[in-house]
Amino acid sequence: MTDRIISWHGNPSRPRYRPPAGAIDAHCHVFGPMAEFPFSAKAKYLPEDAGPDMLFALRDHLGFARNVIVQASCHGTDNAATLDAIAKSNGKARGVAVVNPSISEADLAALHEGGMRGIRFNFLKRLVDDAPKDKFLDVAKRLPKGWHVVIYFEADILEELRPFMDAIPVPLVIDHMGRPDVTQGPDGADMKAFRAFLESRDDIWFKATCPDRLDPTGDPWNAFADAVAPLVADYQDRVLWGTDWPHPNMQDAVPDDGHLVDMIPRIAPTVELQRKLLIDNPMRLYWPEEVGS
Ligand SMILES: O=C(O)/C=C(\CC(=O)C(=O)O)C(=O)O
């Protein structure tokens, strides 16, 4: 692996839709900078630097107030780059870590101190070499209070993962809805299976994210809007939204982040739905101390 890739738009448009004050981009990443935070030896892609300054400039450009930064696989289990970005955010970012399952309680506590509020289990074979379910389950049982587990998988392994996910004793957040085939429509087999999974527990959350990854019809991603809007309406108290910037591995079909933001009113057409999606729900998971209960 030699060439470093650029998977993000150099000049994203300003969205027509303006998010409400306090809106949270609840799925994004940082890459490096590599000189300070080298990529993992096991990384499956080697990106150019996309550090906190770029992320926060995009946040302001798109009209968001806060970020949830998810540790990307290219940084392995060294969360230093993500922690650095959180530290530079003036309290406007929190994060999701990727950890070695044998991590100590003291190191988990240090991640909490650094702004992490969950860990991510990645089951995409093209991104990680192995995903040991027994070890994942062990660490999921040892998380700091209030944390959740983010899981990234593709629709074809949802059923296979069910016993493992059922055994996780903290809330689950499913990245990109488990990557359904949105061209099947809102009642397609993938969406039906995902809905059945959501029905099995009331503490399974999901991200209504990544039209660019999930919709082969391309921008403006009409299949995504059609398939996802009913899911957001039906599970409006457990859905999150994010840009997915800097769009790891999307170098051949880089999305315009302004257009991604313009998807929001198409999947959440009312002011109330938008407030839940962009503020109330992510605040409950990532800044619960600011939410009156
Ligand atoms: O982060 C995403 O949204 C998607 C990714 C990359 C990724 O997960 C990672 O590098 O950890 C993908 O599908 O290539």
Ligand as a Chemical Component Dictionary entry (heavy atoms), coordinates in Angstrom:
data_LIG
# 
_chem_comp.id                   LIG 
_chem_comp.type                 NON-POLYMER 
_chem_comp.pdbx_formal_charge   0 
_chem_comp.three_letter_code    LIG 
# 
loop_
_chem_comp_atom.comp_id 
_chem_comp_atom.atom_id 
_chem_comp_atom.alt_atom_id 
_chem_comp_atom.type_symbol 
_chem_comp_atom.charge 
_chem_comp_atom.model_Cartn_x 
_chem_comp_atom.model_Cartn_y 
_chem_comp_atom.model_Cartn_z 
_chem_comp_atom.pdbx_ordinal 
LIG O1 O1 O 0 -16.846 4.364 8.516  1  
LIG C1 C1 C 0 -17.614 4.100 7.600  2  
LIG O2 O2 O 0 -18.671 4.673 7.568  3  
LIG C2 C2 C 0 -17.314 3.157 6.579  4  
LIG C3 C3 C 0 -16.176 2.577 6.181  5  
LIG C4 C4 C 0 -14.864 2.709 6.816  6  
LIG C5 C5 C 0 -14.825 2.328 8.211  7  
LIG O3 O3 O 0 -15.807 1.988 8.808  8  
LIG C6 C6 C 0 -13.552 2.308 8.915  9  
LIG O4 O4 O 0 -12.507 2.527 8.293  10 
LIG O5 O5 O 0 -13.560 2.069 10.127 11 
LIG C7 C7 C 0 -16.258 1.741 4.973  12 
LIG O6 O6 O 0 -17.342 1.218 4.698  13 
LIG O7 O7 O 0 -15.244 1.617 4.275  14 
# 
loop_
_chem_comp_bond.comp_id 
_chem_comp_bond.atom_id_1 
_chem_comp_bond.atom_id_2 
_chem_comp_bond.value_order 
_chem_comp_bond.pdbx_ordinal 
LIG O1 C1 DOUB 1  
LIG C1 O2 SING 2  
LIG C1 C2 SING 3  
LIG C2 C3 DOUB 4  
LIG C3 C4 SING 5  
LIG C3 C7 SING 6  
LIG C4 C5 SING 7  
LIG C5 O3 DOUB 8  
LIG C5 C6 SING 9  
LIG C6 O4 DOUB 10 
LIG C6 O5 SING 11 
LIG C7 O6 DOUB 12 
LIG C7 O7 SING 13 
# 
